[in-house]
Structure formats: C-alpha cells, structure tokens
C-alpha cells in the first residue's frame, strides 16, 4: 500500500504577498476596465472564468511558482469567485 506524501502534508498557497500593489491610478483603471469588459463579453458562458491581479499557482504541491497577471481568462472552468487560482 502506498501513501501519498501530499495527503499527509498540507501545502499552503498564500492569497497575498503582503506587498501593496505597485500600480498607478491609470494602470489600476485599465486593469479594472479590462476585467469588466471581459466579464461582460463572457457573461453568458458559465464555463469561463475572468479575473485579474490574482495569484495563479501552476505547479501542484509547490507554492513557489506563482504569477499574478493583471487580467486573465480561463476557459472550461466553473465561473465563481476565488481567493487564488490553481491549475
């Protein structure tokens, strides 16, 4: 019988890095507008998730590889609010 190490070890995926967003008012406004326009464009698609400035963890079991793009769209996933996104 094999036991997964991940099953017994809890990996922490932080939701914030403790640093303020380094954005100007203009950058912030464009970021928010881009997310809103994409949400409107995909509003009738329950399988499209739109967000921005959210941590994306892309290596299972490892919280170090992380990005936080200004805006992103994920096709084929349930649309709901998240604290971070894990691929």
Secondary structure, DSSP 8 states (H G I E B T S, - for coil): ----HHHHS-----S--S------HHHHHHHHHHHHHHHHHTTT-TTEEEE-S--EE-STT-SSSEE--SSEEEESS-----SSEE-
